[in-house]
Amino acid sequence: MKIYKENLIHLLFPPRCPICDEVLFSSVLASQKLVCTSCKRKPEYVQEPVCKKCGKPVENQRQEYCYDCQKHQSAFIQGKALWIYQGEVRHSIYRFKYQGRREYARYYGRELARVYGNWARGRKIEALVPIPLSKKKKRQRGFNQAALIAREFSRETGIPVYGNLLVRVRNTRAQKELNDQERKNNLKKAFKTRANKVQLDHILLIDDIYTTGSTMNEAAGELRASGISKVYCLSLSIGRGYQED
């Protein structure tokens, strides 16, 4: 009966490929197809050489840190990201966040876990903490995209999600609208940590897009101030750490 219901739901509300947004017609009884076969190769995966701090691609192996990490100290120990934020990835995340394509999170989380699951386990991560939205923005959007990604990453890795450990107490402006200095000022005291009752010490922050790192850094700083000593970051996508010709 359960399989019948799943098949019926699948037929009535078929999932869409997170890359091209075309309907996926595979059966639930088949391989639980999450993406078109041809679309698997379209996103550009982050590859070495990368910034040793935030994980942005850099120009060559001799460059240890990207431009942003050379200028600013970070509250987190290390960051990683799955895809370069461009082309199909940019359009996919836009549909995910603003057109209600929540089903994309399943593929996002699975790919993050496939590439970085062992990395997270190797750092003894005890909890996944999604970057929170303000109450106003969450009410407008209907969900927190980082929380959906974190939940799927948790499903694949077994690392629990602590969605209420970090809260956003200020309704900040969109970071993409601001310059570097405005981004930092925009996020000051934007986050607050609730009581760490289980005494967590190894945290992995989860977000969809990493640009200059201001959001991750402010969130990590708040967690560090609460007594958590080791904070890492994982993003679905990230910008380059250099200017292309």
RODO-2510 file (C-alpha; in nm, 4 decimals, decimal comma):
residues 245
     n   res          X          Y          Z
     1     m     0,0000     0,0000     0,0000
     2     k     0,2838     0,2392     0,0882
     3     i     0,4578     0,1804    -0,2450
     4     y     0,1273     0,2269    -0,4281
     5     k     0,0722     0,5635    -0,2575
     6     e     0,4274     0,6728    -0,3364
     7     n     0,3816     0,5796    -0,7005
     8     l     0,0479     0,7629    -0,7145
     9     i     0,1974     1,0780    -0,5635
    10     h     0,4922     1,0481    -0,8001
    11     l     0,2563     1,0319    -1,0998
    12     l     0,0324     1,3165    -0,9832
    13     f     0,3171     1,5421    -0,8707
    14     p     0,6269     1,4267    -1,0586
    15     p     0,9574     1,5692    -0,9357
    16     r     1,1628     1,7939    -1,1595
    17     c     1,5285     1,7833    -1,2464
    18     p     1,7042     2,0420    -1,0283
    19     i     1,9307     2,1434    -1,3158
    20     c     1,6982     2,1807    -1,6174
    21     d     1,3623     2,1768    -1,4329
    22     e     1,2142     1,9179    -1,6702
    23     v     0,9763     1,6595    -1,5221
    24     l     1,1407     1,3315    -1,4208
    25     f     0,9218     1,0371    -1,5197
    26     s     1,1188     0,7576    -1,3526
    27     s     0,9185     0,5188    -1,1364
    28     v     0,9465     0,5155    -0,7604
    29     l     1,0049     0,1432    -0,8010
    30     a     1,3043     0,2166    -1,0207
    31     s     1,6163     0,4062    -0,9167
    32     q     1,4701     0,7094    -0,7422
    33     k     1,6087     0,9260    -1,0167
    34     l     1,6759     1,2776    -0,8898
    35     v     1,8379     1,4394    -1,1927
    36     c     1,8472     1,3955    -1,5711
    37     t     2,1361     1,1779    -1,6816
    38     s     2,2588     1,4489    -1,9185
    39     c     2,2329     1,7165    -1,6464
    40     k     2,4697     1,5447    -1,4029
    41     r     2,7669     1,6855    -1,5932
    42     k     2,6373     2,0404    -1,6339
    43     p     2,7238     2,1962    -1,2949
    44     e     3,0882     2,2893    -1,2513
    45     y     3,2164     2,1190    -0,9362
    46     v     3,4689     2,2971    -0,7186
    47     q     3,8136     2,1485    -0,7725
    48     e     4,1656     2,2165    -0,6513
    49     p     4,3376     2,4518    -0,6212
    50     v     4,1118     2,6171    -0,3645
    51     c     4,1501     2,8674    -0,0813
    52     k     4,2680     2,6843     0,2314
    53     k     4,0228     2,8811     0,4438
    54     c     3,6904     2,9193     0,2584
    55     g     3,7232     2,6723    -0,0296
    56     k     3,6926     2,9194    -0,3189
    57     p     3,8801     2,8231    -0,6358
    58     v     4,2075     3,0164    -0,6699
    59     e     4,4271     3,0694    -0,9745
    60     n     4,7164     2,8373    -0,8927
    61     q     4,8641     2,6012    -0,6319
    62     r     5,1000     2,8708    -0,5025
    63     q     4,8066     3,0840    -0,3839
    64     e     4,7002     2,9687    -0,0376
    65     y     4,4126     3,2116     0,0232
    66     c     4,1578     3,3904    -0,1930
    67     y     4,1343     3,7688    -0,2080
    68     d     3,8668     3,7939     0,0632
    69     c     4,0430     3,5596     0,3068
    70     q     4,3691     3,7493     0,2620
    71     k     4,1954     4,0654     0,3801
    72     h     3,9881     3,9330     0,6699
    73     q     4,0230     3,6841     0,9520
    74     s     3,7531     3,4206     0,9688
    75     a     3,5773     3,2835     1,2752
    76     f     3,5383     2,9429     1,1119
    77     i     3,8187     2,6917     1,0702
    78     q     3,7544     2,5817     0,7125
    79     g     3,4870     2,5970     0,4447
    80     k     3,3945     2,3749     0,1519
    81     a     3,1499     2,4100    -0,1372
    82     l     3,0062     2,1807    -0,4032
    83     w     2,9507     2,3867    -0,7206
    84     i     3,0634     2,7133    -0,8779
    85     y     2,7808     2,9658    -0,8556
    86     q     2,7181     3,0282    -1,2238
    87     g     2,4991     2,9234    -1,5181
    88     e     2,2684     2,6300    -1,4469
    89     v     2,3574     2,6310    -1,0772
    90     r     2,2585     2,9960    -1,0384
    91     h     1,9246     2,9334    -1,2144
    92     s     1,8622     2,6170    -1,0139
    93     i     1,9118     2,7874    -0,6792
    94     y     1,6902     3,0765    -0,7876
    95     r     1,4036     2,8369    -0,8687
    96     f     1,4656     2,6494    -0,5450
    97     k     1,4424     2,9629    -0,3316
    98     y     1,1903     3,1799    -0,5139
    99     q     0,9748     2,9399    -0,7165
   100     g     0,9120     2,6798    -0,4497
   101     r     1,1140     2,3919    -0,5976
   102     r     1,1677     2,2308    -0,2589
   103     e     1,2218     1,8878    -0,4137
   104     y     1,5600     2,0090    -0,5392
   105     a     1,6919     1,9809    -0,1832
   106     r     1,7005     1,6021    -0,2074
   107     y     1,9556     1,6080    -0,4879
   108     y     2,1487     1,8962    -0,3335
   109     g     2,1862     1,7122    -0,0030
   110     r     2,2762     1,3825    -0,1664
   111     e     2,5496     1,5402    -0,3787
   112     l     2,6913     1,7338    -0,0846
   113     a     2,7048     1,4138     0,1182
   114     r     2,8604     1,2161    -0,1668
   115     v     3,1421     1,4688    -0,2044
   116     y     3,1834     1,5955     0,1531
   117     g     3,0278     1,3335     0,3814
   118     n     3,3635     1,1794     0,4713
   119     w     3,5187     1,5233     0,5091
   120     a     3,2506     1,6136     0,7666
   121     r     3,2929     1,2858     0,9540
   122     g     3,6700     1,3339     0,9563
   123     r     3,6222     1,6622     1,1383
   124     k     3,4044     1,4905     1,3989
   125     i     3,1068     1,7118     1,3224
   126     e     2,8438     1,6706     1,5936
   127     a     2,5712     1,8908     1,4500
   128     l     2,4580     2,0588     1,1307
   129     v     2,3403     2,4164     1,1784
   130     p     2,1620     2,5809     0,8828
   131     i     2,2052     2,9562     0,8424
   132     p     1,8705     3,0889     0,9713
   133     l     1,6336     3,3306     0,7997
   134     s     1,4569     3,6121     0,9785
   135     k     1,0970     3,5386     1,0796
   136     k     0,9741     3,7863     0,8191
   137     k     1,1713     3,6353     0,5297
   138     k     1,0834     3,2791     0,6292
   139     r     0,7159     3,3736     0,6431
   140     q     0,7373     3,5290     0,2956
   141     r     0,9267     3,2366     0,1403
   142     g     0,7536     2,9614     0,3360
   143     f     1,0731     2,7716     0,4187
   144     n     1,4419     2,8086     0,4942
   145     q     1,6410     2,6747     0,1992
   146     a     1,9515     2,6084     0,4111
   147     a     1,7438     2,4017     0,6544
   148     l     1,6088     2,1837     0,3726
   149     i     1,9605     2,1204     0,2417
   150     a     2,0870     2,0438     0,5931
   151     r     1,8034     1,7954     0,6499
   152     e     1,8920     1,6043     0,3327
   153     f     2,2633     1,6084     0,4149
   154     s     2,1707     1,4706     0,7563
   155     r     1,9633     1,1944     0,5981
   156     e     2,2665     1,0798     0,4012
   157     t     2,5329     1,1156     0,6727
   158     g     2,3473     1,0541     0,9977
   159     i     2,4747     1,3814     1,1463
   160     p     2,1834     1,5492     1,3291
   161     v     2,0458     1,8920     1,2428
   162     y     2,0160     2,1508     1,5205
   163     g     1,7883     2,3999     1,3499
   164     n     1,7188     2,6086     1,6593
   165     l     2,0708     2,6481     1,7928
   166     l     2,1270     2,9661     1,5901
   167     v     1,8550     3,2250     1,5276
   168     r     1,8490     3,5431     1,3223
   169     v     1,7346     3,8305     1,5384
   170     r     1,7562     4,1051     1,2759
   171     n     1,5839     4,1260     0,9390
   172     t     1,8881     4,2191     0,7293
   173     r     1,9004     4,3361     0,3686
   174     a     1,9939     4,0924     0,0913
   175     q     2,3737     4,0620     0,0839
   176     k     2,3875     4,0646    -0,2960
   177     e     2,2647     4,4259    -0,2930
   178     l     2,5572     4,5521    -0,0814
   179     n     2,9284     4,6215    -0,1124
   180     d     3,1893     4,4590     0,1147
   181     q     3,1690     4,7116     0,3993
   182     e     2,7909     4,7264     0,3868
   183     r     2,7749     4,3467     0,4037
   184     k     2,9723     4,3407     0,7275
   185     n     2,7690     4,6173     0,8875
   186     n     2,4457     4,4621     0,7654
   187     l     2,5117     4,1402     0,9576
   188     k     2,6457     4,2797     1,2837
   189     k     2,4575     4,1218     1,5734
   190     a     2,2191     3,9586     1,3271
   191     f     2,2526     3,6159     1,4916
   192     k     2,2057     3,4842     1,8421
   193     t     2,2897     3,1426     1,9844
   194     r     2,0405     2,9661     2,2052
   195     a     2,1526     2,7592     2,5033
   196     n     2,3922     2,4829     2,3990
   197     k     2,2338     2,2275     2,6328
   198     v     2,4067     1,9238     2,4839
   199     q     2,7489     2,0926     2,4907
   200     l     2,8206     2,0668     2,1203
   201     d     3,1741     2,1582     2,0181
   202     h     3,2138     2,0648     1,6470
   203     i     2,9604     2,2465     1,4291
   204     l     2,9066     2,2509     1,0529
   205     l     2,7224     2,5568     0,9218
   206     i     2,5141     2,4939     0,6085
   207     d     2,4077     2,7498     0,3465
   208     d     2,3150     2,7613    -0,0203
   209     i     2,5496     3,0349    -0,1497
   210     y     2,8888     3,1577    -0,0283
   211     t     3,0061     3,4889    -0,1739
   212     t     3,2365     3,7033     0,0412
   213     g     3,1769     3,4896     0,3506
   214     s     3,0250     3,7674     0,5621
   215     t     2,7183     3,5628     0,6572
   216     m     2,9110     3,2477     0,7468
   217     n     3,1708     3,4471     0,9364
   218     e     2,9157     3,6378     1,1448
   219     a     2,7269     3,3178     1,2253
   220     a     3,0482     3,1349     1,3129
   221     g     3,1572     3,4255     1,5321
   222     e     2,8347     3,4084     1,7303
   223     l     2,8727     3,0327     1,7779
   224     r     3,2336     3,0785     1,8887
   225     a     3,1302     3,3487     2,1342
   226     s     2,8843     3,1024     2,2898
   227     g     3,1688     2,8627     2,3686
   228     i     3,1719     2,6365     2,0608
   229     s     3,5372     2,6011     1,9685
   230     k     3,5313     2,4445     1,6207
   231     v     3,3054     2,5746     1,3444
   232     y     3,3249     2,4607     0,9817
   233     c     3,1225     2,5720     0,6793
   234     l     2,9646     2,3896     0,3880
   235     s     2,7871     2,5606     0,0975
   236     l     2,6016     2,4292    -0,2018
   237     s     2,7683     2,6878    -0,4274
   238     i     3,0454     2,9431    -0,4142
   239     g     3,1960     3,2226    -0,6207
   240     r     3,5471     3,2143    -0,7613
   241     g     3,8363     3,3553    -0,5620
   242     y     3,9762     3,5354    -0,8658
   243     q     3,8635     3,7367    -1,1675
   244     e     3,8367     3,5495    -1,4962
   245     d     3,9688     3,7093    -1,8161
***
